[in-house]
């Protein structure tokens, strides 16, 4: 049985904080849970570039009797995602032993830091709307979305050959989500069955025109009144979110770090002592980059 040392206690504290941090982060994200996440537990530095391979396109040829195959030389596509965002949220706890004795206090400290990271990631992912130019935007500025608008968005993705097996998502702001709930054919039991009942009673849209519908408070709006709301319809492989591990602090510097990883997503929690305030400082940080991978797999749905 190993002896209890200050190092063991410090590591235990950081692990306890990390366990609470990551599930809370995932629970506060919408886009981060929908896009294509490429994650490997390798160390990286801010500014590194990650190359994401894009499958090539091949053509089916008719092999006539006695004929020969036609060799194709496809070029593997490549999308580059730069790890250009090192997001962090830092807070101090004067008496960390009291927090350990009352776990609910730890959540009170941790939740604002985690929410801040989630909001930053959501904002960056939804800010990629301007990169979807292959498909013409549907919908009109400051005008309620209609069934025809959603239909046009789904048709655009179908024509762009988004695989039928790949889920399609529609992420909208609160006002647009409200407009969707009021489309009569989708919000009444007699026309939409149980789905209409859920929209009417529970307020949950669920699925419309093959889109899984989600709402986010961080959908971008541009212009002055009337403003344009840039809702986004996309297939999962349209956007890439790359997360990489940050290195451990140098030994002997008084800082202890722990990683928390789940579902191709990871964060680092660092604990250090601040002599000026006589408090333990916790930093929750993540290194990531986000980019459009397939231009044709996304469409702006303006309202």
HUZI-V861391 format. One record per helix or strand of 3 or more residues. SS is the DSSP state (~ for helix, > for strand). FROM is the first residue (numbers start at 1). TO is the last residue. Records with the same first field share a line. If there is no record, write none. Layout:
SS=FROM-TO + FROM-TO
//
This chain:
~=6-27 + 31-33 + 96-101 + 103-131 + 147-159 + 174-181 + 184-187 + 189-192 + 194-202 + 236-238 + 295-297
>=36-43 + 49-54 + 77-82 + 85-93 + 168-172 + 211-215 + 228-235 + 239-245 + 255-261 + 266-274 + 279-292 + 298-302
//
